[in-house]
Amino acid sequence: MSEPIVAIIGRPNVGKSTLFNRMIGSRQAIVDDKPGVTRDRNYGHVEWTGQQFVLIDTGGYLPASTEQMDIAIKEQVDLAVDEADILLFVVDAQTGITEIDEQIASMLRKSESKVLVVVNKVDDQRNDPYVGEFYNLGLEEPIPISAMKGRSIGDFLDTLASAIKTVPARDQDFDGIKIAVVGKENVGKSSLVNTLLEQNRSIVTNIPGTTRDSIDSELNYQNKKYLLIDTAGLKKKAKVKENILFYSNLRTFRSIQRADVVVYMVDINEGLSRQDVYLLNEATNQRKGIVLLLNKWDLIEKDHKTINEYTLDIRERLGVLRFIPMMFVSVHNKQRLYKALDLVNTVMEEMTKRIQTSELNNFFGPLIHETTPPAVKGKEIKINYITQLHANFPLFAFYCNHPNLITENYKRFLENKLREQFGFSGVPVILSYRNKNKDGSK
């Protein structure tokens, strides 16, 4: 099930990023810092009293110039309302209510979003009397905190966790494959969706999505149901340059989060960019299946070597993501579009594939005996037993005597060998190293 999204909004200098860092860094509101999810990207996975959620900081994306501020504020709030499950509206106890605060509150009152008013910079009891002023915003009861000093953060997180429990689950009634079509602007996402839909007259279109501006579409192909998650909103409609990254992060994050498989589209004429690799990493971090479509293949001049040359170049740029299957397509010419759907089906099958424990140990036993893990600090590492655990993605436990000493290079070696032997194309594979024997003893 998708983790709820909590977005921090508010005018500049109220302490949004400080609150974000406090929540991410708190010993209890901890964070599963998944690989590739770093704090400078302004979002993180948080857990508090068993309640998990995604926290997104909108701080740092508002312009300093007054003439652009109104536009930026509206875009920020509109997007947060559309995409987040709960909004944390941060205000400053020491400056009181400002005109911008009132502007944001006015927009929030017109929305149906769940909003928590967080009054920051209540550093000690002397600031408590200032909190009452924020009832005038006409929203929820103000929650006083000090993000800098950590005052009342636990009580605030308890309130937030209770609010999260009221968030309804998304997409629970759909029994097909949910596909997020993701990519930069003008790579052909909407054209792909529209082409698939216009050629499937049995489809049901205009199904209201979980976000206000998006429309999901359901189609049937070879007796299978698909939900195409509309990401047309990824267009850079933001007029303020600083807002584009936040806009892209939040909407793309939501689309990826809802999907079973991410179909990532790239304009082959532009190649694979760092932003593309970053988003592919994000899909991997969220444990999603991935298919890479290289569109506008019809515009490339070709000879018998062309496809191999492009394939090698893309594989090199993918680096550790080389397990992602790719397909050269032309949406304009309707070339290989249904083969792309077949590839999505294959990736879903790989996601649910199970390997027998005996088969795993018969393969890895001789391999590890022949290529042993390098000793660290004079300590010999022995891997005793391997099994696949029950999860929504391929998760394998390697039981050994010193799990923390296994080098990254050796971990990569084992994953590569696992994929060579058992496949898992387009699927993130997690190898978990555990300090137990197969009988469960230490």
N, C-alpha and C positions, 0 to 999 in steps of 0.2 A: 504494500500500500504506500502511496506517495506521502512523504513527510509534508506537513503543513508549512506554508511559507509565511514568515513574519517579517515585515518590512519596517525599518526605522525611517520616519520622515520628519521634516521640520526645517525651519530656516537655518541659515549658516550660524555657526558659533554657539549653538545651544548645547553641544556636547554629544552629538549623535555618534561620532566615531569613537569617542571615549566610552560611551555606553556599549557600543558594539564590542570593543576590545575587552571591556569588563565582563561581558556575557560570554565571549569566546574563551577568555583566559581564566575565568573563575574555576576553582578546583572542582566545584560540584556541577556548575553549568558547563559541562565539558564537552569536549569537542572531539568528535572522531575526526581528526585531521586526516582525511582521506588523501591518498597520493594525488598531487596535482591541484588540490584545493588549498591555496595559500591565502594568507590574510590580506595581502595587498590586492586581492581580487574582490575584496569587500563582501564576501559571503562565507558562511561556515555552517557546519552541522553541529547542532547543540542538543544536549540532553539535560533535563532537570526533573528529578524525582520520577524517572522512567518515561517521561514525555519527550519525544524527539521532535525536532523541528529544524527548518532551515532559516537562518537569520541573514537578512540582507541589509546592508548599510547604504543609504543613498547619499551619505555625506561626501563632500568634495566635488560634487558634480554641478553645483549651482554657480553661475557666473557672478563676478564681483560688480559688474556694471549694472546700474540701476535700471536702465532701459530694457535690459534683457531679463531682469529678475522675475517680473510677472509671468513671462512666457515660460521660464524655466520652472517656477514653482507649480504652475498649472500642469505642465507635462509630468513633473515628478509625482504629483498627487494623483493625477488621472491614471498613470501607469500603475502606481501602487494599489489604487482602488481596484483596477482591473485584474491584477495578477496575484496580489497577496491575500492570504486568508485572514490575517490580523494585522492591523496597523498600529505601530507605536508612535504616537504624535508627541515628540519631545519639545518641551518649552523650557524657558529659563526663569527660575524663581527670582533671580537677582535683578533682572531687567523688567520683569513683569510682562504683561500682554502687549505685543506690538501690532502694528498694522498688518504685517505679514502673517503673524499668528492668526489674526482674525480672518484674513483671507483664506488661509488653509482650513480653519475651522468651518468657515462657511461652506466650502466645497465638501468637507467631510460630513456635515449635517445633511447634505442633499444625497449622499450616497447611502447604501445599505450595508456598508462595511462595518465590521467589528473594530472599534477604535479604543485604545487605551491611552489616556492622557498622562504622560510621564513628565512630572515636574522635576527637572534636574537642578543641580547645584544647591540643593537643600543640605548644605554641608554640616550643619549642626542645628540645635534646637532654636537658635536665634532666627533662623530662616523659616521655621515652621509657620509663622503667621502669614507669610506671603503666599502660601499654597491656596488659601481660600479664594483668592482673586480669580483663579483659573476655572472656577465653576461658571464664570461668565462666558466661557467659550461655548456653553450649551451642549457639552458632550458628556462622556462618562465621568465618574468621580475621579478627581486628580490623584495620582499616585506619587508621593514625594520620594525622591532618591538623591543620592550623590554618586554619580558614576565615577568621579575621580577618587573619592574616599571609600566607596563601597557601601555607604550607609543605606540601609533598608533594601539592598539588592535582593536578598533572599525572599523577603515578603513580596516584592514586586514580581519575582520569578514564580512564586506560588500562584499569584493572581493570573499571570500569563498562562501558566500550565493549566489552570482551571478553565480559562477562556479557550484554549486550544482544544480541550476535550469536547467542546460544543461544535467544532468545525465538522461539517458533514463530509463523509468520504466521497471521493470523486471516481467517476467511471466504473462503479461497482456493478452496474447492470449490463455492461457490454461483454459479450462472450466471444468476441473475435480477437484479431490482432490489432493493437493500437500502434499506429505509425506516425511519428513526428517527422515531417519533411522540413529539414533545417538547412540553413546556409546563408551566405551573405546576400545582399540585395542584388537583384537582376541575374541570378544564376539559373532561374527557370523553375522555382518552387511552385508558384501559383499555376504556371503553365502545365507542369507535370500533373498536379492535382486535377485541374480542369480537363486535361486530355483523358485521364483515366475515367473521370466521371462521365464525360460526354459519350464515351464508348461503352458505358455500362448502363443501359436504360433501366435496369432493374434496381438501380440505386435509390436510396432515400437521401435527399440533400436537405440542406438548411436545418440540420439538427442543432439546437442551441448547445453551444459548448459550455465549459465550466467558467470561461471568462467572458466578460461582458461584450467585448468587441469581436471575439472569434466565433467562427462558425465551423463546426466539425461536419464531416461528410462520411456517410457510410456507403460502402459499395460491396457487391458480391462478385467474386471472381472464382470460377471453378469450384463452386459450392463452399467457398470460404468467405467469411465476413472480415472486413477491414474497417477500421475507423481512422480516417485521415485527419490528423490534427492540423488545423489551419494555422500557419505561422506567417500569414501575410503581414501581420503587424510588425514583423521584423524590419520592414522598410524604414529607412532613416527619416521618419517624419519629424524628428526632433530638430527644432530650428537652432538650438543652442548646442554647439559642438561638444561641450563638456557633458551633456546629458546622454549622448549616444551610447557610451559604454554601459551606463546603468540601464538604459532602455533595453539594450541588446542582452545584457546579462540576465535580467529578470524574466523577460518574455521567453527567451530561449531556454532558460533554466526550467521554467514551468512546462514548456512543450516537451523537453527531454524527460522531465520527471514523470509526466503522464504516460509516456510511450512504453511499449514493449520493445520496439525496434526503432532506431533512429536512422532514417534515410538522409544521409548528408550529401548535399549537392554542391558541386564545384564547377565553375566555368573553366573548361579545359584550356581555353585561350589565356587565362590568367594564372593557371596552375594552383598548387596547394600553398596557401599562405600560413604564416604563424598563427593568425587568428583562427584559421580552419583547424589546425592541429590542436590548438587550445580547446576548441569546442568539442573536437573528437575525444580529447582527453577527459573532458567533463562528462560526456556520455559514458565513457569507460568507468569513470569514478562512480557514476550512478548505477553501474552494473546493468547497462542496457546493451542489447544486441545492436550492431552497427552494419550498415551497408553504405558504401561510398559510390555515388553516381557522378561520373565525369561527363557533364552535359556539353552540348554544342560540338559534338564530335564531327558533325557534318561540315563544320567550318574549317576543319584541319586538312591541309594538303597531305596526302598519304602515299606511301609506297609500302613494300612488303615488310619493311623494318619499323614502320612508324609505331604500331601498337606496342611492340616490345620496348622501344626506346621510351615511350611515355610511361609504360608500366614500371620500368626500372627507376625512372626519375621519381615517380610518385611513391614507390616503395621506399626509396632512400629518404624522402622527406618525411614519411610516416615514422621512421625509426622504430621504436618499440611497439608501435601500433600496426606493424606489418601484418598482423593477423586479420585485419579488416579486409573483407573481400571488396573488390572494385569492379565496376562495369562502365564501359564507355557507351553513352547513350546520346540520342538526339531527340529531345522532346518535340522540336519543330517538325522533324520527319517521322515522328512516332516510332523511332527505332529502338528496339530492345526494352520497351517500357514494361511489357508483361513478363519478360525474363527477369526484370528487376523485382517484380512481385514474387516470382518463383524463388529468387535469391533471399528475399525477406522470409519466406516460408522455411527455407533451408537453415537460416540463422536461428529461427525460433526452435527448430528441431534440435539444433546444436545446444541451445540454451538449456533445454530440458533433458539432455542426454545423460545417462547414468553409466558409469564404468564399474564393473564388478571388482570387489576388493581383491580377489585372487588374481584377476587380470592385471591390476595395478602393481601388485607386489611381484608377480612373475616378470613384469617388464622392468620395474625399477630396481629390483634386487640385484640382478647381475650388472646393471648399468652403474649403480652406486658402488658396488664392489670393485668394478673396473676403474671408475673415476670417482675416487673418494672426496668428500668435502675437505678443503684445506684446513689444517690445524690452525688454531688461533691461540696465541700466547701459550703455546706448548700443550694445549688441550685438544685431544683427538675427538672428532665429532662422529657420532654413529647415528644413522637414521635407521630405526628399527622396523617401522611399519607405516603403511600409507593406506588411506581410505577416503572415499568421497563422502562428504557430509550432506545432509539434507538442507537445501537452500534454494532460492529462486534463481540462482546462477551457479555455474560450476565452482564448487568450493572443495578443496582437498586438504586433508590434515596429514602432515608429515610428523610423526612422533619420533623425537630424538632426545639425546642427552643434554645438548647445549643449544637450544633453539635461537638464542640471542647472538650466538657467535657465527652463524652461517652467513657467509659473505653475500653481498648483492650479486656479484658475478655468478656465484654458484646457484643462487636462487633463479637467476635468469636462465642459466644452463638447464636446470630442471624443468622450468616452464616451457622452454623451447622443445625439449625432448618430449614432454607431455603432449604438446601440440603436434609434433611430427608423428607421434604414434597414434593419437586418438582424435585429432582434428580440432574441434571447437572453433571453426572459422567464424569470425565476426562476433565472437563472444568473449567478454572479459573472464579470465580464469584467475582464481585466487588460491594461492598456496599458503596455508597456515601452518607454521612450525610450532609444535607443542611439546612441552617437557613432560611427556608421559609415555609409558609403554603401552602395548596394545591391550593389556589387561586392565589399564586405567591406573596402575600404580605409578608413583613418582620415580 
